[in-house]
Amino acid sequence: MSIFKQKPKTEREKVEERREEVLARGKKFKYPMQYAKHRLMVNTIIVAVIAIVLMVVAGWAMLYKFQDTGDMIYRVTQVIPVPVAEVEGARVRYSDYLMIYRSNLITSEQQGGQLGSGEDAEAVREAYKQAALYSAVEYTYALKLGRELNLTVTEQEIDQAFDEHRKVGGVERSEEGFLKILNDNFGMNKREYRRMLYLLLMKAKVSQEIDKPAAEQAQKVERILAESDNDLRKAAEELSGPDVEYQETGRLVDNMNVDGGRSAAAMKLEPGQVSSRFLSSNGDGYYFVKLIDKTDSEVNYNSLKISFTEFDRRIAELYANGDVEVFITISDEAERAEEE
């Protein structure tokens, strides 16, 4: 028994103590949702972070390991600009690569039937992947040079190219009908096709701008034509080389013939007259056209083409110097398919 006696509590102390006990117990009932919401928020953040990490890992695997080319992953790359390669530090869009690959594959299957799942079919797919990747690198490099040279492609230029393609072959197609053709034969919608036109037009502008040798060759042609009474064949012979190509139709062809714009240019001439130089419709060189004969809807002409080579030379140099870094691995089956 303790020798010290505890001093009895006063009534006021007892009441205060009881009050503290009641308040302490009441807090458990007063703030239960506050504690639950805090825990719920923390758990939600943790789950969201884990989900994002898993999505990123899964997306990386689908793109760079399994190289999925399906609709879903294609749409993802259109929203998220992930790269498939780099050329001199410029990122090559995965979406551009897939757009070109899928379009080429669909066109091939429209012409020759479904590829199937055998080894030969897989080799063909790999070859298309290699070609699409090379094209995507070219277009990205063209965009890079275009920025450096202050070259632009306007919406009006894209509209004009779109309308010209819509009327190819002399057939006046409605936009709706043309878009159906694009979807059926190339698997493209309007936005994708306009993107493709943008890339083509920029590459054409860049190729023309940087190819000084081609411009010099064209000036030589103009001089020879002035001295030889528009003898296009003579001009071709004097400038013979891998970048110079002389052709004769030898007969009347449709004035809406798909020939780089030569038939359309020839229709504006009189027999014996030679056009001034003009850019081919696909932007790969200059054309000179001499009209031989024409009717209301047909033309017979000779032509001389000076091809652009500087852009291709620079691309080859980039690959040789290791300035193109590719983030996917394309099977050696692609090379085997090309050899066959």
DOGUTI-938868 format. One line per 3 residues: number of its first residue (from 1); for each residue x, y, z of C-alpha. Coordinates in steps of 0.5 Angstrom, whole numbers. Layout:
BEGIN
NUM> X/Y/Z | ...
# end
This chain:
BEGIN
1> 0/0/0 | 3/7/-2 | 5/12/3
4> 2/17/-1 | -5/18/-2 | -8/21/-9
7> -11/27/-8 | -19/26/-10 | -21/29/-16
10> -25/35/-16 | -32/35/-19 | -29/40/-24
13> -23/36/-26 | -28/29/-27 | -32/33/-32
16> -27/36/-36 | -24/29/-36 | -30/26/-38
19> -31/31/-44 | -24/30/-47 | -26/22/-47
22> -32/24/-51 | -29/28/-56 | -24/23/-57
25> -29/18/-58 | -33/23/-63 | -27/24/-67
28> -28/17/-70 | -35/18/-72 | -34/26/-74
31> -28/25/-79 | -29/18/-82 | -30/20/-89
34> -24/25/-89 | -19/19/-87 | -22/15/-92
37> -22/20/-98 | -15/21/-97 | -13/14/-97
40> -17/13/-103 | -13/19/-107 | -7/16/-105
43> -9/9/-107 | -11/12/-114 | -5/16/-115
46> -1/9/-114 | -5/5/-119 | -5/11/-124
49> 2/11/-124 | 3/4/-124 | -2/3/-130
52> 2/9/-134 | 8/5/-133 | 5/-1/-135
55> 2/2/-141 | 9/6/-143 | 12/-1/-143
58> 7/-5/-147 | 7/1/-152 | 14/0/-152
61> 14/-7/-153 | 9/-7/-159 | 12/-1/-163
64> 20/-3/-162 | 20/-11/-160 | 14/-14/-164
67> 13/-8/-169 | 5/-8/-169 | 3/-5/-175
70> -5/-6/-173 | -10/0/-173 | -10/1/-166
73> -2/2/-165 | -2/6/-172 | -8/11/-169
76> -3/11/-162 | 3/14/-166 | -2/19/-170
79> -3/22/-163 | 3/21/-160 | 9/23/-164
82> 14/17/-162 | 20/16/-167 | 22/10/-171
85> 29/13/-173 | 33/19/-173 | 37/23/-179
88> 42/28/-177 | 38/29/-170 | 31/30/-173
91> 26/25/-171 | 23/20/-176 | 15/20/-174
94> 13/12/-173 | 6/15/-176 | 9/17/-183
97> 13/10/-183 | 7/6/-181 | 3/10/-186
100> 7/9/-192 | 8/1/-190 | 1/0/-189
103> -1/4/-196 | 4/0/-200 | 2/-7/-197
106> -6/-5/-198 | -4/-3/-205 | 0/-10/-206
109> -6/-14/-204 | -11/-11/-208 | -7/-13/-214
112> -4/-19/-212 | -9/-22/-207 | -8/-23/-199
115> 0/-25/-197 | -2/-30/-192 | 2/-32/-186
118> 8/-37/-190 | 15/-35/-190 | 15/-32/-197
121> 9/-27/-195 | 13/-25/-188 | 19/-24/-193
124> 15/-19/-197 | 12/-16/-191 | 19/-14/-189
127> 21/-12/-195 | 16/-7/-195 | 18/-5/-188
130> 25/-3/-191 | 22/1/-196 | 17/5/-192
133> 23/6/-187 | 27/9/-192 | 22/13/-195
136> 20/16/-188 | 28/18/-187 | 28/21/-194
139> 22/25/-192 | 24/27/-185 | 31/29/-188
142> 27/33/-193 | 23/37/-188 | 29/38/-184
145> 33/41/-190 | 26/45/-192 | 26/49/-185
148> 34/50/-186 | 32/53/-193 | 26/57/-191
151> 22/53/-196 | 14/52/-194 | 9/48/-197
154> 2/52/-196 | -5/49/-195 | -7/52/-202
157> -1/48/-206 | -4/41/-202 | -11/43/-204
160> -8/44/-212 | -5/37/-212 | -11/34/-208
163> -15/36/-214 | -10/35/-219 | -10/27/-217
166> -17/27/-216 | -18/29/-224 | -12/24/-226
169> -14/20/-232 | -18/26/-235 | -24/23/-230
172> -28/28/-226 | -29/25/-220 | -32/27/-214
175> -29/28/-207 | -33/23/-204 | -31/18/-210
178> -24/20/-210 | -24/19/-202 | -27/12/-203
181> -21/10/-208 | -16/12/-203 | -19/8/-198
184> -20/2/-202 | -14/2/-206 | -9/5/-201
187> -12/5/-194 | -12/12/-193 | -17/18/-191
190> -17/25/-193 | -12/27/-187 | -7/22/-189
193> -7/23/-196 | -6/31/-195 | 0/29/-190
196> 3/25/-196 | 2/30/-201 | 5/35/-196
199> 11/30/-195 | 12/29/-203 | 11/37/-204
202> 17/39/-199 | 21/33/-202 | 20/36/-209
205> 22/43/-207 | 28/41/-203 | 31/37/-209
208> 30/42/-214 | 33/48/-209 | 39/44/-207
211> 41/41/-214 | 45/46/-217 | 48/41/-222
214> 41/39/-225 | 40/47/-226 | 46/48/-230
217> 44/42/-234 | 38/45/-236 | 41/52/-238
220> 45/48/-242 | 39/45/-246 | 36/51/-247
223> 43/54/-250 | 43/48/-255 | 36/48/-257
226> 37/56/-258 | 43/54/-263 | 40/48/-266
229> 33/50/-268 | 29/46/-262 | 33/40/-263
232> 31/36/-257 | 35/30/-259 | 41/33/-260
235> 41/37/-253 | 40/30/-250 | 46/27/-254
238> 51/33/-252 | 49/32/-245 | 49/24/-245
241> 49/21/-238 | 46/18/-232 | 42/24/-230
244> 39/25/-237 | 34/21/-241 | 31/22/-248
247> 24/19/-250 | 19/19/-256 | 12/17/-255
250> 12/15/-263 | 5/15/-263 | -1/19/-260
253> -3/18/-253 | -8/21/-249 | -7/28/-247
256> -9/26/-239 | -4/21/-239 | 0/19/-233
259> 7/21/-235 | 10/27/-230 | 6/32/-233
262> 9/32/-240 | 2/30/-244 | -1/36/-241
265> 5/41/-243 | 5/38/-250 | -2/40/-251
268> 0/47/-250 | 5/47/-255 | 5/48/-263
271> 8/42/-267 | 16/43/-267 | 15/48/-261
274> 19/46/-255 | 17/47/-248 | 21/51/-243
277> 23/47/-237 | 18/45/-232 | 18/41/-226
280> 16/33/-226 | 9/32/-223 | 13/28/-218
283> 18/33/-217 | 24/28/-219 | 27/32/-224
286> 26/37/-230 | 22/36/-236 | 23/39/-243
289> 18/37/-248 | 17/38/-256 | 11/37/-259
292> 10/32/-266 | 3/32/-267 | -4/33/-263
295> -11/32/-264 | -17/35/-259 | -15/29/-254
298> -9/26/-256 | -1/28/-257 | 5/25/-260
301> 11/28/-256 | 19/27/-255 | 22/29/-248
304> 28/30/-245 | 29/29/-237 | 34/32/-232
307> 34/28/-226 | 35/30/-219 | 41/27/-216
310> 44/31/-211 | 38/29/-205 | 39/22/-207
313> 47/23/-206 | 46/26/-199 | 42/21/-197
316> 47/15/-199 | 52/20/-195 | 48/20/-189
319> 47/12/-189 | 55/11/-190 | 57/16/-185
322> 52/13/-179 | 48/19/-179 | 41/15/-179
325> 40/12/-173 | 34/6/-173 | 30/4/-167
328> 27/-2/-170 | 30/-8/-173 | 28/-11/-180
331> 29/-18/-181 | 34/-20/-186 | 28/-23/-190
334> 27/-17/-193 | 34/-17/-197 | 32/-24/-199
337> 25/-22/-202 | 28/-16/-206 | 33/-21/-209
340> 28/-26/-211
# end
